[in-house]
Amino acid sequence: MGALLSPAIGTIFWSSIAFVVVLLLLKKMAWGPILTALSEREASISEALNAAEKARQEMSSLQSDNERLLQDARVERDRLVQEARDMADKIVSDAKSQAKEEASREVANARQAIEVERKSAVAKLKAEVASLSIDIAEQVLRSELKETDKQQALVRKMIDESPLN
């Protein structure tokens, strides 16, 4: 059994030469392309990591820009809402003051119309009273002065009382 486990020197020699030849062939033919592929792979992974970091930074920048734009939009919205409220308040205030002015004009016009109507009614009433008084005086004079003696007495009395005497 000893012969099986002890190799012959020729076998060791030729095995070593074959190993060295295979090792040299692998170094020349396989190690170069393998190392090149590994370095290319390492470079592409590094580029991908750099691109991912750059994308993360851009996303962060975009997010901060979006937040800033959103904040600006909120400020603009609040400003527009405040302007709308102010404008509505001004319109309501203007409408109230205009309504008050119009009401004051209407009241003044109504008072003036009432005063004109009152003066007209008083003038008509005075004219009616005067006309009625004249009619009553005429009827009283006719009934009193039917007789000529009474007419002459009235004429003498008026002459005596006249300021021309």
KADALIN-V372818 format. One record per helix or strand of 3 or more residues. SS is the DSSP state (hx for helix, st for strand). FROM is the first residue (numbers start at 0). TO is the last residue. If there is no record, write none. Layout:
ss->SS from->FROM to->TO
ss->SS from->FROM to->TO
This chain:
ss->hx from->1 to->4
ss->hx from->8 to->143
ss->hx from->147 to->160
